[in-house]
Amino acid sequence: MEKIFNWGIMATGKIAHTFAKAVNYVPDAKLYACASRNSQKAKQFADEFGAEKFYGSYEELAADPEIDVIYVASPMSCHYENVKLCFEHGKNVLCEKSITLNVSRLEELISIAKAKDLFFMEAMWTKCLPVFLKAKQWFDDGKIGKIKAIRADFSNAVEFDPQDRLFRPELGGGALLDLSVYPISFITAFLGFEPQEINSSVNIAGLGVDMDEAVIMKYKDAYASFVSGFDIDNENRAVIVGTDGRIAFDPWFFCTDTVRLYDKNNRFVEESKTPHLCNGYEFEIMEVQNCLAAGLKESRLNPLSDTLNNMKIMDSLRRSWNFSYEGE
Ligand SMILES: NC(=O)c1ccc[n+]([C@@H]2O[C@H](COP(=O)([O-])OP(=O)(O)OC[C@H]3O[C@@H](n4cnc5c(N)ncnc54)[C@H](OP(=O)(O)O)[C@@H]3O)[C@@H](O)[C@H]2O)c1
């Protein structure tokens, strides 16, 4: 008989709702339990998505022996404590992006996961989407030759709200950890983790978070760039330009279901369209379950070394901005 994986969802905010729908979609996944800091909220969430159990504290969820894996969906500044709690109770973890505030906290979590032989992955769902894997395959097959430039923007105009985690420095708010983590993960997936030079401009505003930033990463033979921010509405396309062609992702590149290949004369060659089966998050859920079934402790699609190296780039950007989070 197929193993059914019991999922626990820690925190019941916006993305937890989206994720819960996807858990309910995946056949061998079960939304077994959820937890909120408020038991009323936890009950509501459990009722809405049919979770068998609900808890009014994260500790109780982490301690439930029936859970196979916990999805951590709290704000960035809480991830470190929340993931640690899961590890203390021997639980495998899929943690939302950005996985921690900085490299040192991530290194600590990785070493705990390794010492306890637990699965750990950042929920960078883009890297599990079929269109992203198709683009990687085109590149690996030499369809676009050597990469010369990548452009991948991610901006999303959001009305300022002092209560919203996005604008609260104490919750790890700001464009870097919320938005830029996507273009950075995308760029490094194709060009690697060692740009020779990174130049950027940032706008620190509001309550003291990075509202927007523009970044250029110079590699040996290529440039990569992006703009991200909460005060800009953009198309959010991505394009990978090579010596022999280019790969173009449709708007909202990190979650689109459509990617196209062009030759070096700008002629259309091929389109790959893979509609989401539910809302796109099902693919990362399947990846986690495939790893657990195979006894793997990290994802092959999004290994911890990638997450750590991306975090190193984000730390270096913040150093250049002289910007730190509370408690660093
Ligand atoms: N993968 C994606 O597409 C995607 C999209 C959006 C966000 N995210 C990521 O998901 C995480 C959560 O984002 P979100 O948009 O869902 O945030 P949100 O709506 O603000 O929800 C965050 C939840 O975290 C819990 N929480 C724990 N400690 C908290 C604190 N001190 N202050 C506020 N909330 C606290 C709360 O749940 P309880 O009250 O139930 O405890 C809250 O509802 C972030 O890491 C974000 O980057 C990912």
The ligand as an SDF file (V2000), in Angstrom:
LIG
                    3D

 48 52  0  0  0  0  0  0  0  0999 V2000
    5.9560   30.3890   -1.4820 N   0  0  0  0  0  0  0  0  0  0  0  0
    5.2030   31.4590   -1.7100 C   0  0  0  0  0  0  0  0  0  0  0  0
    4.6440   31.6480   -2.7850 O   0  0  0  0  0  0  0  0  0  0  0  0
    4.9870   32.4370   -0.5980 C   0  0  0  0  0  0  0  0  0  0  0  0
    4.0150   33.4280   -0.7290 C   0  0  0  0  0  0  0  0  0  0  0  0
    3.8090   34.2730    0.3430 C   0  0  0  0  0  0  0  0  0  0  0  0
    4.5720   34.1460    1.4880 C   0  0  0  0  0  0  0  0  0  0  0  0
    5.5270   33.1910    1.5630 N   0  0  0  0  0  0  0  0  0  0  0  0
    6.3490   33.0340    2.7670 C   0  0  0  0  0  0  0  0  0  0  0  0
    5.5330   32.4510    3.7740 O   0  0  0  0  0  0  0  0  0  0  0  0
    5.8260   33.0160    5.0440 C   0  0  0  0  0  0  0  0  0  0  0  0
    4.5490   33.6090    5.6250 C   0  0  0  0  0  0  0  0  0  0  0  0
    4.0290   34.5610    4.7410 O   0  0  0  0  0  0  0  0  0  0  0  0
    2.4620   34.9660    4.7450 P   0  0  0  0  0  0  0  0  0  0  0  0
    2.2930   35.8800    3.6060 O   0  0  0  0  0  0  0  0  0  0  0  0
    1.6030   33.7780    4.8570 O   0  0  0  0  0  0  0  0  0  0  0  0
    2.3990   35.8060    6.1000 O   0  0  0  0  0  0  0  0  0  0  0  0
    1.1450   36.1430    6.9930 P   0  0  0  0  0  0  0  0  0  0  0  0
   -0.1100   36.0960    6.2050 O   0  0  0  0  0  0  0  0  0  0  0  0
    1.4860   37.3570    7.7610 O   0  0  0  0  0  0  0  0  0  0  0  0
    1.0910   34.8860    7.9850 O   0  0  0  0  0  0  0  0  0  0  0  0
    2.1360   34.5800    8.8320 C   0  0  0  0  0  0  0  0  0  0  0  0
    1.5980   33.7370    9.9830 C   0  0  0  0  0  0  0  0  0  0  0  0
    2.6930   33.4520   10.8320 O   0  0  0  0  0  0  0  0  0  0  0  0
    2.2430   33.2960   12.1600 C   0  0  0  0  0  0  0  0  0  0  0  0
    3.1110   34.0490   13.0660 N   0  0  0  0  0  0  0  0  0  0  0  0
    3.9640   33.5080   13.9720 C   0  0  0  0  0  0  0  0  0  0  0  0
    4.6120   34.4460   14.6520 N   0  0  0  0  0  0  0  0  0  0  0  0
    4.1780   35.6350   14.1880 C   0  0  0  0  0  0  0  0  0  0  0  0
    4.4680   36.9740   14.5370 C   0  0  0  0  0  0  0  0  0  0  0  0
    5.3460   37.2820   15.4960 N   0  0  0  0  0  0  0  0  0  0  0  0
    3.8230   37.9300   13.8700 N   0  0  0  0  0  0  0  0  0  0  0  0
    2.9510   37.6510   12.8760 C   0  0  0  0  0  0  0  0  0  0  0  0
    2.6220   36.3860   12.5120 N   0  0  0  0  0  0  0  0  0  0  0  0
    3.2320   35.3780   13.1800 C   0  0  0  0  0  0  0  0  0  0  0  0
    0.7960   33.7410   12.1780 C   0  0  0  0  0  0  0  0  0  0  0  0
    0.0260   32.5500   12.2170 O   0  0  0  0  0  0  0  0  0  0  0  0
   -0.7490   32.1070   13.5480 P   0  0  0  0  0  0  0  0  0  0  0  0
   -1.4380   33.3470   14.0420 O   0  0  0  0  0  0  0  0  0  0  0  0
   -1.6580   31.0710   13.0410 O   0  0  0  0  0  0  0  0  0  0  0  0
    0.2480   31.5910   14.5420 O   0  0  0  0  0  0  0  0  0  0  0  0
    0.5770   34.4210   10.8660 C   0  0  0  0  0  0  0  0  0  0  0  0
   -0.7250   34.2760   10.3870 O   0  0  0  0  0  0  0  0  0  0  0  0
    6.9590   34.0080    4.8060 C   0  0  0  0  0  0  0  0  0  0  0  0
    8.1830   33.3720    5.0350 O   0  0  0  0  0  0  0  0  0  0  0  0
    6.8370   34.3430    3.3230 C   0  0  0  0  0  0  0  0  0  0  0  0
    8.0550   34.7090    2.7120 O   0  0  0  0  0  0  0  0  0  0  0  0
    5.7420   32.3400    0.5460 C   0  0  0  0  0  0  0  0  0  0  0  0
  1  2  1  0
  2  3  2  0
  2  4  1  0
  4  5  1  0
  4 48  2  0
  5  6  2  0
  6  7  1  0
  7  8  2  0
  8  9  1  0
  8 48  1  0
  9 10  1  0
  9 46  1  0
 10 11  1  0
 11 12  1  0
 11 44  1  0
 12 13  1  0
 13 14  1  0
 14 15  2  0
 14 16  1  0
 14 17  1  0
 17 18  1  0
 18 19  2  0
 18 20  1  0
 18 21  1  0
 21 22  1  0
 22 23  1  0
 23 24  1  0
 23 42  1  0
 24 25  1  0
 25 26  1  0
 25 36  1  0
 26 27  1  0
 26 35  1  0
 27 28  2  0
 28 29  1  0
 29 30  1  0
 29 35  2  0
 30 31  1  0
 30 32  2  0
 32 33  1  0
 33 34  2  0
 34 35  1  0
 36 37  1  0
 36 42  1  0
 37 38  1  0
 38 39  2  0
 38 40  1  0
 38 41  1  0
 42 43  1  0
 44 45  1  0
 44 46  1  0
 46 47  1  0
M  CHG  2   8   1  16  -1
M  END
$$$$
